[in-house]
Every structure is written in C-alpha cells, then in structure tokens.
Amino acid sequence: MLLSPKTSNTDEYDDDPWIKIVQSGKCVEEAQQVQECYFDKRDWRLCAEVLNRFRQCWIDKDKKNKLIKEK
C-alpha cells in the first residue's frame, strides 16, 4: 500500500493568498511591523498604531493603483 505524502506547512504557507499579496510589494515593511508587534505583545489592541500605519499604506497603495488603471 502506498501512502500519499502529507502536505508540509511550507506548502500551506506558500499557497496563502495574503502572503502572496504582501510579498508582491504591497506594504511589505508595514506588514512585517504588524507581525512583529503581535509576536512581541500578543494583543492586537497594543498594536493599534502599527495596524493604522499598515491600513493607511494599504489605502494609499490602492488609491495609487486605481489612478494608474484609470489613465
């Protein structure tokens, strides 16, 4: 009997759409800061400032992309 190999966590990580979006260049530094803040503090409420910077970056990049597409 042949057993199919299990999918590793790395494969799941590589298929994560969120990771692909962030790695594509959309607010990479800010996303890293969010991850580090949560890792250090384990409480999203304590990361509000970092989250707001990430959110604003995301909004700004989205607006810029929409303007480029309209031209």
C-alpha positions in Angstrom: 0.0 0.0 0.0 1.4 3.4 -1.0 0.7 6.4 1.2 0.5 9.8 -0.2 2.9 12.3 1.3 1.5 14.8 3.7 1.5 18.4 2.6 4.0 20.3 4.6 3.3 23.6 6.4 5.6 25.3 4.0 3.2 24.4 1.1 0.3 25.8 3.0 2.3 29.0 3.7 3.2 29.3 0.1 -0.4 29.0 -1.0 -1.7 31.6 1.4 -3.2 34.5 -0.7 -2.4 37.0 2.0 1.3 36.2 1.9 1.3 36.4 -1.9 -0.3 39.9 -1.8 2.1 41.2 0.8 5.1 39.7 -0.9 4.1 41.3 -4.2 5.2 44.6 -2.8 2.1 46.0 -1.2 3.2 47.4 2.1 5.7 44.8 2.9 7.5 46.7 5.6 4.3 47.7 7.3 3.0 44.1 7.2 6.3 42.9 8.8 5.9 45.5 11.6 2.4 44.3 12.3 3.6 40.7 12.6 6.5 41.7 14.9 4.2 43.8 17.1 1.7 40.9 17.6 4.5 38.4 18.1 6.0 40.6 20.8 2.8 41.8 22.6 0.3 39.0 21.8 -2.5 41.6 21.9 -3.8 43.4 18.8 -5.1 46.3 20.9 -1.5 47.1 21.8 -0.6 47.2 18.1 -3.2 49.8 17.1 -0.6 52.4 15.9 1.2 49.8 13.7 -2.1 48.5 12.4 -3.2 52.0 11.4 0.1 52.6 9.6 -0.4 49.4 7.7 -4.0 50.2 6.9 -3.1 53.7 5.7 -0.4 52.3 3.5 -2.8 49.8 2.0 -5.4 52.5 1.3 -2.7 54.8 -0.3 -1.3 52.0 -2.5 -4.9 51.0 -3.5 -5.7 54.6 -4.5 -2.5 54.9 -6.5 -3.2 51.6 -8.3 -6.7 52.8 -9.2 -5.3 56.1 -10.6 -2.8 54.2 -12.7 -5.5 51.9 -14.1 -7.8 54.8 -14.9 -5.1 56.5 -17.1 
